[in-house]
Amino acid sequence: MTDFSYRWRDPVTDDEMSDLVRSHGGQPEPGWWNGIRRFSLGWVTARDTAGTLVGFVNVAWDGGDHAFLLDTKTRGTHQRRGIATAVVRLAVTHARAAGCEWLHVDFVPGLRSFYFDACGFRPTEAGLIRLTGSGS
């Protein structure tokens, strides 16, 4: 089994993020990571022994009590190995250490079991307004 290293605020390039998104069929947006990094409390990376980025999660925040888990990603060839669960757990640890009281996450229905069962999130009532596209 391959060993992975997990780090908080490990340097990540925009090219690495694009490669990670592309690895499981996503459409990367060049410059995305460079543009949003400054709004993050931090992020967690997972790298294999060769240093390749195989997992990632971003933690945005309001500068106070609320942190927001965004963009959980695992390289397509490395899924179902516990990498995403590990990056989320480390993100929880660091958000708590930063003094955040709440960590929010939104997800598509197919990820319900991952976030609720594997990562320990609990369902809440929430509201959402779609700002673009049909139904906005």
Contacts in CASP RR format, 6 or more apart in sequence:
PFRMAT RR
TARGET T0000
AUTHOR 0000-0000-0000
METHOD contacts of the structure
MODEL  1
MTDFSYRWRDPVTDDEMSDLVRSHGGQPEPGWWNGIRRFSLGWVTARDTA
GTLVGFVNVAWDGGDHAFLLDTKTRGTHQRRGIATAVVRLAVTHARAAGC
EWLHVDFVPGLRSFYFDACGFRPTEAGLIRLTGSGS
2 48 0 8 1.000
2 49 0 8 1.000
3 48 0 8 1.000
3 49 0 8 1.000
4 46 0 8 1.000
4 47 0 8 1.000
4 48 0 8 1.000
4 54 0 8 1.000
4 83 0 8 1.000
4 86 0 8 1.000
5 46 0 8 1.000
5 47 0 8 1.000
5 51 0 8 1.000
6 44 0 8 1.000
6 45 0 8 1.000
6 46 0 8 1.000
6 86 0 8 1.000
6 87 0 8 1.000
6 90 0 8 1.000
7 44 0 8 1.000
7 45 0 8 1.000
7 47 0 8 1.000
8 42 0 8 1.000
8 43 0 8 1.000
8 44 0 8 1.000
8 90 0 8 1.000
8 94 0 8 1.000
9 42 0 8 1.000
9 43 0 8 1.000
10 43 0 8 1.000
10 44 0 8 1.000
10 45 0 8 1.000
10 47 0 8 1.000
12 33 0 8 1.000
12 43 0 8 1.000
12 45 0 8 1.000
12 53 0 8 1.000
12 56 0 8 1.000
13 33 0 8 1.000
14 30 0 8 1.000
14 31 0 8 1.000
14 32 0 8 1.000
14 33 0 8 1.000
14 34 0 8 1.000
16 53 0 8 1.000
17 28 0 8 1.000
17 32 0 8 1.000
17 33 0 8 1.000
17 53 0 8 1.000
17 56 0 8 1.000
18 28 0 8 1.000
18 29 0 8 1.000
18 30 0 8 1.000
18 32 0 8 1.000
18 33 0 8 1.000
19 28 0 8 1.000
19 53 0 8 1.000
20 53 0 8 1.000
20 54 0 8 1.000
20 55 0 8 1.000
20 56 0 8 1.000
20 73 0 8 1.000
20 75 0 8 1.000
21 27 0 8 1.000
21 28 0 8 1.000
21 73 0 8 1.000
22 28 0 8 1.000
23 75 0 8 1.000
23 76 0 8 1.000
23 77 0 8 1.000
24 73 0 8 1.000
24 74 0 8 1.000
24 75 0 8 1.000
24 76 0 8 1.000
24 79 0 8 1.000
36 58 0 8 1.000
36 60 0 8 1.000
37 43 0 8 1.000
39 60 0 8 1.000
40 58 0 8 1.000
40 59 0 8 1.000
40 60 0 8 1.000
40 61 0 8 1.000
41 59 0 8 1.000
41 60 0 8 1.000
41 61 0 8 1.000
41 63 0 8 1.000
41 67 0 8 1.000
41 94 0 8 1.000
41 95 0 8 1.000
41 98 0 8 1.000
41 100 0 8 1.000
42 58 0 8 1.000
42 59 0 8 1.000
42 91 0 8 1.000
42 94 0 8 1.000
43 56 0 8 1.000
43 57 0 8 1.000
43 58 0 8 1.000
43 59 0 8 1.000
43 91 0 8 1.000
44 56 0 8 1.000
44 57 0 8 1.000
44 59 0 8 1.000
44 87 0 8 1.000
44 88 0 8 1.000
44 90 0 8 1.000
44 91 0 8 1.000
44 94 0 8 1.000
45 53 0 8 1.000
45 55 0 8 1.000
45 56 0 8 1.000
45 87 0 8 1.000
46 53 0 8 1.000
46 54 0 8 1.000
46 55 0 8 1.000
46 56 0 8 1.000
46 74 0 8 1.000
46 83 0 8 1.000
46 86 0 8 1.000
46 87 0 8 1.000
47 53 0 8 1.000
47 54 0 8 1.000
47 55 0 8 1.000
48 54 0 8 1.000
48 78 0 8 1.000
52 75 0 8 1.000
53 75 0 8 1.000
54 74 0 8 1.000
54 75 0 8 1.000
54 78 0 8 1.000
54 83 0 8 1.000
55 73 0 8 1.000
55 74 0 8 1.000
55 75 0 8 1.000
55 78 0 8 1.000
55 83 0 8 1.000
55 84 0 8 1.000
55 87 0 8 1.000
56 71 0 8 1.000
56 72 0 8 1.000
56 73 0 8 1.000
56 74 0 8 1.000
56 87 0 8 1.000
57 69 0 8 1.000
57 70 0 8 1.000
57 71 0 8 1.000
57 72 0 8 1.000
57 73 0 8 1.000
57 84 0 8 1.000
57 87 0 8 1.000
57 88 0 8 1.000
57 91 0 8 1.000
58 69 0 8 1.000
58 70 0 8 1.000
58 71 0 8 1.000
59 67 0 8 1.000
59 68 0 8 1.000
59 69 0 8 1.000
59 70 0 8 1.000
59 91 0 8 1.000
59 94 0 8 1.000
59 95 0 8 1.000
59 103 0 8 1.000
60 67 0 8 1.000
60 68 0 8 1.000
60 70 0 8 1.000
61 67 0 8 1.000
61 68 0 8 1.000
61 95 0 8 1.000
61 98 0 8 1.000
61 100 0 8 1.000
64 99 0 8 1.000
64 100 0 8 1.000
65 99 0 8 1.000
65 100 0 8 1.000
65 101 0 8 1.000
65 102 0 8 1.000
66 100 0 8 1.000
66 101 0 8 1.000
66 102 0 8 1.000
66 104 0 8 1.000
67 95 0 8 1.000
67 98 0 8 1.000
67 100 0 8 1.000
67 102 0 8 1.000
67 103 0 8 1.000
67 104 0 8 1.000
68 103 0 8 1.000
68 104 0 8 1.000
68 105 0 8 1.000
69 88 0 8 1.000
69 91 0 8 1.000
69 103 0 8 1.000
69 104 0 8 1.000
69 105 0 8 1.000
72 84 0 8 1.000
72 87 0 8 1.000
72 88 0 8 1.000
73 84 0 8 1.000
74 81 0 8 1.000
74 83 0 8 1.000
74 84 0 8 1.000
84 114 0 8 1.000
85 114 0 8 1.000
85 118 0 8 1.000
85 119 0 8 1.000
88 115 0 8 1.000
88 119 0 8 1.000
89 119 0 8 1.000
91 103 0 8 1.000
92 103 0 8 1.000
92 119 0 8 1.000
95 103 0 8 1.000
96 103 0 8 1.000
103 121 0 8 1.000
105 115 0 8 1.000
105 121 0 8 1.000
106 126 0 8 1.000
106 128 0 8 1.000
107 114 0 8 1.000
107 115 0 8 1.000
115 121 0 8 1.000
116 122 0 8 1.000
116 123 0 8 1.000
129 136 0 8 1.000
130 136 0 8 1.000
END
